[in-house]
Amino acid sequence: MTTLRGTLSPGSPDYVYLPVEVPSGTRELRVSYTYDRNGNALDIGLFDQRGTELGGRGFRGWSGGARTEFFVRADEATPGYLPGPLGPGTWHLVLGPYTVAPQGLSYEVTVTLVPGEAGETPRPVYPPDRAGGRGRAWYRGDCHLHSWHSDGRRTPDEIAALARAAGLDFVNSSEHNTTASHAHWADAAGDELLVLLGEEVTTRNGHVLALGTEPGTFVDWRYRARDDRWGHFAHEIRRAGGLVVPAHPYGDCVGCSWKFGFGEADAVEVWNGPWTPDDELALAAWDAQLVAPARRNGDWLPAMGNSDAHRAPDVVGLPQTVVLADALTRDAILAGLRAGRSYVAESRHVDLAFTACAEDGRQTGIGERLAVPEDTPVTVRLEVSGAPRCTARLVTDQGLLYTSRPLPVSGAGTVEWRTTPARAAYVRAELRHEAALGPVPGAMAAFTNPVFLGAT
């Protein structure tokens, strides 16, 4: 048993590495740690003898600040950590001083190496990349979820049960800075529930979902925006078949606000958990980014929403992204999200259809373009169910141009609005709950990605 002690001062490096010599014949490595919690927060993780270089070749696990102890063996490991051989050589504990108080952060780490014969490392079994589905249809999903493999308190099976109860067709595993959960989702998936695999890459300058990557894909998090490394890792996510989705970009927790820009993003998480002022800011910033590409038919950034559920009482599927996809498969769902053929709703009960139709019968839907001359009359139609007393709002590149009367108590209704491409380069819809403060918009019940209008 070895005990390592030290004190970190304000302004310490983001990550501090403590070497641990692991001899041949080690069966188990066990770690526990304590630190002065008076104004401090200290994360922890582990790299093996392959090294700590950026890219994660030696990565063996990360629990952040969620655990005070963990173990690694060949045959098993604490959730958040990867089982595998305990190769001899210099391993490293990585400490992440998340916050350091003025008096400094004193810590004590105890490492126990247990000799013995190593067990057999299990072959990972991953969930299938397709489920039964309904052919081309609208599928509901929640792509930001945490289990006990990071700082959540639910098992994958428990999350899957809650996802089914919420009417979801797909979910995405998104643990903080670890892929350890990937091999624990196979039993939770099923004919009717597609499980995508990913990671919430949790840097000091914001969080980003690596959504739907190949099983076992690890994305390093140990850099800031000033380090000019983000582009490399964004490309790694896409090379692994995934989407790059900045999460809660205006979150007010330490390190949560997104500072890397959106040039590498495939979509953005505009709505995170119950609707808050942070989401209102994210919505306004996202809407502002739609204006420039609306006329030149350039790349635009689709929006999505996820629960970021960790534990009770967090609600899985509040909100959920509803995407039009050709099938309930990984490739089809990611293609629909990337194209912005989607809307975000607070629950399974909210359904909507949003279209734009020209007088000659040409029609298009969410995430698409109705390519007609500038003076062409266009009818925008929103059909809603499951949104009692909600108000429909239509937003364009000029701002909010239409607000409906509250929907009836039944929650069903239809709104039509006529415009032209000259007046509206795009139109998107919102459903808002009644507000307590008059003109202040109420909490969101649903919103769509835009329909673009006009020839290019």
N, C-alpha and C positions, 0 to 999 in steps of 0.2 A: 504494500500500500504506500502511495506517495501523496504528500500534501503540498500543493503549490499555493503560495500566498502572494498578494501584491496589492498595490493601490494605484488606481488610474486617476489621473488629474483631468480637470476640465481642459478640453482641447486635445485629448488623447486621440490616436488614430481610430478610424471607424472599426477596425478589426485588429485584435491582438492575438498572436499565435503562441501557444504554450506547447513546447515539444514534450513528447512522451516516448520513451524507448520501449518498444514491444519486442521481447525476445521470442525465439522459436519455441514452439510448444505451448503457446498461450491459447487457452480455450475461450476465455471471455475477458472483455474489457468493460469495466464498470466505472461510472463517473457520477459523483454528486458534487453539488456546489452550493455555497451560500455567499451572500454579499450584503453590504450595508444598504438597506432599502429606503433610507431616509432621503427621498428626492432622487434616487437612482433607479435605473433599470438596466439589467445586464442579460443579453442573449447569449446562447451557447450552441455550438455545433462541433462536428468532428470531421477530420480528414485523415486518411490512412497513409501508409508509407509511400504512395505514389505522388504525394506532394500537395501543396496548397496553391499551385499556380492558377491564375484566372482561367476559367473554363471548366474547372471542377473534376479533373481526371481522378483526383484522390478523394472526392466527396463521399462521405459515409452517413451524413445525416445532419439535421438541423431541427432544434426544438424551440428556437427563439427564447422567449421568457416563459414558455408554457410549462416547463418541467424543471424540477430541481435535481433530478437524477435520471440516468439512462444506462442501458447496457447494449453491447454489440457482441454477437457470436456468429459462427458460421451458419447455424441453423435457424437463428431467431434474433430479433432486435426489438428494442422499444419502438412503439409507433413514432414515426418521424425519422427513423434510422434504417439503414439498409443492412440486412444480414449478408454475410459473406466471409471469406477467409480472413484470418487475422495474420496477415503477412508480417514477418519480422522487419524491423527497421524503425525509423523515426516517424511516429504519428504526431498529429497536432490537434489540440483543442483550439477552437476559434472562439474568442470572446468578442461579443459585440456590445460595447457600452452605448446603449440606445440613448440614455440621458445620464449626465454626470453632474452631481450637485457641486456647489462651490467648495465643500469640504473634501471633495474627492470621493472615489468609489473603491472601498476596500473589499477584497474578495478572498475566498478560500475554496480551492478545488481539490477534491480527493479522488485519486485514481487507483483503482484496484485491478490488478492483473491476475486472473485465475488460471493456473496451469492445467493442462489436461488434454485429452484427445478431442480434436475438433469434430463437431457434428457435420452432417452433409447439408450443403446449401441447397434450399429448395429451388426448383426451376420455376420462375415466375409464370403465372397464368393470368392473362389479361382479358378484360371483357371484349366481346366481339364488336366489330366496327359497324354492325348493322342490327336493326331490330325489325319486327314484323311490319309495322307501319300501315299506311292506308294509301300507298301510291303518292301521287302529287297531291299535297294537302297542306294545311296549316298545322304546324307542330309547335308545342309549347315547351319551353326549356328554362332552366336556371343554371347559369354557367359560372357562378361564383359561390362556392360552398366550402366549408371547412369541417373536417372530421377530427377525431382525436389523433390523427397523424400530424397535425400542427397544433393550433390553439383552439380547436373546436372541442366539443365534449360528446359528440355523437359518433357512432360507428358508421361505416359505409352502409351497412344493412339498415340501420335506423334512418339514415338520410334517404335511402331509396324508398323506404316505406312512406316517409313523409312526402317525397316527391310524387309517388303514385296517388296519395291522398289529395295532393294539390292539383291533380290532373295533368302532370307533366309527362311529356314524351321523352325528354332527354335532359341529362345533367352533365356537368363538367367538373371533374375533380380539380381543385385549385388550392392546394396547400401552400403555405408560406415556405418558399425556398427549399422544397424537398419533393421528390417523386416517390417517396416511400409508400404512399397509398396506392400506387398504380396496380400493384399485384394483389390488392385486397378488394377489388371491385367486381371481380368476375362473378361471384355468387350473388351480388346485389343486382346485377343486370338481369334482363329477361327478354322474352319475346316482345314485350310492349314498352320496355324502358331501355333506351340507348344511353350508355355511359361513355362520355368523352373523357380523355385524360389530358392533364395539363399541369399548370403550376401558377401560383401567384408570386411573381418575381418582385420581392419586397426590398427595394433599395432605400437609401437615405433621401432620395429625391423623388419619391413616388412609387406607386405600385402598378404593375401591369400584368394582365392575364395572358399567359401563354396558353391559348385555348385550342384544344383538340390536337395536340401534338402526338407524334408517334409514341407508343408506350416506352417508358423509361427515359424519355428525353429530359435531361437536366439543363436548366438555364441559370447561369451564375448571376448573382445579385450584388457583388462586391465592387461597386463603382458608383460614382456620382455623375451628374450631367457634365461637370467641368472636366471629367476624365476622358471624354470623347470615345467611350467604348460602347455606348448604347446601340449605335447602328449595327455593330458586329453581332450583338446578341439578338437584336430584332431580326436580322437575316437568318440567324440560327433557328429561331422559332419558325420562320416560314420554310426554311429548308426541311424542317421536321414536319411539314404539312399543316402547321397551326396558324392561328390568327393572332395578331398583336393588338391587344385591347387595353389601353390605359384604364385603370379602375379608379372609381371615386376621385376624379382629378382635382376636385376642390375640397377634399376632406381636410378637416382641421386638426387631425392628430399629428404628432411629430412625425415628419417624413412621409406623410400621406399625400400631400399635394403634388401633382404631377408637374415636373420641371424639365422634361426632356423634349417638349414640343410634340407635335402630332404628325410630323413628316413621315414617320415610319409606321404609323398606326393603320390598321385595317378597319377598325371600328372603335367606338369609345363608349364606356359605361356611363351613361348620362344619369341613370336612376339606380341608386344603390340602397336597398332596404327601404324602410318606411320613408315617405317623402319628407325632406327637410330643406332648409335654406341652402345647404350645399348642393342639393340636386337642382334647385332653382337656378343657382349660378352656373352649374354645368350645362343646363338646358339652354340658357341664354348664350353662353359661349359657343356651344355647338351650333345653334341656329345661326350665329354670326358667321361661322365658317362655311355655311351652305351658300352664301350669297355669291362669292366669287366664282365657283365652278358652275353655278346654275345656268349661266348664259353660254359659256364656252364648252359645255359638255365635258368638263374636266373631271378628274377623280374627286370624289366627295367622300365624306366620312360618315358612314351609317352609325346610328345610335342603337344602344341596347340597354337592357335593365336586368339586374340580378339581385338576389336577396342578401348575399354576403352573410348568410346564416351561419352561426357558430354553435349556438346552444339554445335551449329553452330560455326565454320565450320567443327567440328569433323564428320567424315564419319562413319555411322553405317555400319558394314560389311567390314571395312578395318582394319585388315584382317578378314577372316572368316575361321573357321575350317570345313572341309568337311569330314564327318564320314560315314562309311558303317555300317548301322544298319538294323535290321530285320523289324523294323516298326518305324513310327514317334510317339514314346511313350517315356515317361521319362525313363523307365527302359531300353529300347533298345538303346536309345541315350547314356545314361551313360555307358552302357556295351561296346558300340563301342569305346567311348573315353577312357575308362579304359584299353581296350585291345590294344589301339594304332592303330586301323584300320582307320587311318585318315591322311589327309594332310591339309596344310594351304595355302590359296590362297589370293591374294590381292583383288579379286573381283569375282563376279558371272561369269565373262567372261572367267576366267582361269579354264580349265578342264584338268585333267590328269589321266592317268592310268599307274600304275607302277607294274611290275611283274617280277618274276624270274622263269625260266623254265629249267628243266634238259632235257638231250637228250632223256630220255625215256618218256617224255611228262608230267611228274609231274610238277605242277606249283603252285606258291603261290604268295600272294599279300602283301600289306602294313600291317605291324604289325605282320606278320606271319613268320614261319620258313620253309625253304625248307630243309628237313632232308635227305641229301645225303652224301656219302663218300667224304672225303677231296679232292680227285683228280677228282671229277666229273665235267665235263664242264657244266657251267651254263650260260644261256643267260639272261641278264638283259635288259628289254625293257621298254622304257618310251614313251608314246604317249601323245602329248600335243596339245591343241588348246587354242586360246585366249591369246597368249603370243608373240606378234610380236617383232622381233629383240632380243628376249631374248636368253641367252646362257644356255644350260643344263650342269649341273655339277653332277658327281657321286662321292660320298664320302664314304669311308670305314673306318674300324678301323685303317688303315694305313694312312688315310688322303684323300686328293683330288687326285683321280687317273684318272679321265677322264673329259675333257671339250670339248663340242661340238662347232661347228661353230654356229654363230647366226642363229636363226630360221628365216624363210622368213617373209616378211611383213604381209602375211596372218595370221601369228601367230600359224600355225599348223605345226606339224612335228613329226617324230619318230626317236628315238635314240636307238641303240642296242649296247651292250657291253658284251664281253665274259670274264668270270673269272672262278675261282674255289673257293670252301670253304677254301682251304688252303691259298689262296691269299686274300680273303675277308670274314671276319666273319659276316659282315653285309654290306649292300649297302643302301644308301639313296640318294634321288635325290633333286637337287635344280634347280630352274629357276631364273636367275639373269638378270636384265636389263643391258643395256650397261653402262659401267663406263666411267667417264670423265678422269680418271687418270690411264690409261694403265692397269697395272697388279692388281690394287686395285679392288676387286670384287664390282660389281654394286649392287644397291638396290634389295632386294628380290621381286620376283613376286610370287613364290610358293616354298614350300619344303615339303617333305614327311617324315613320320616316317619310320624307317628302315624295310627292309626285311632281316631276318637272314638266314645265309647259314650254312649248315653242320649238321651232326648227333650229338646227345647229348649223 
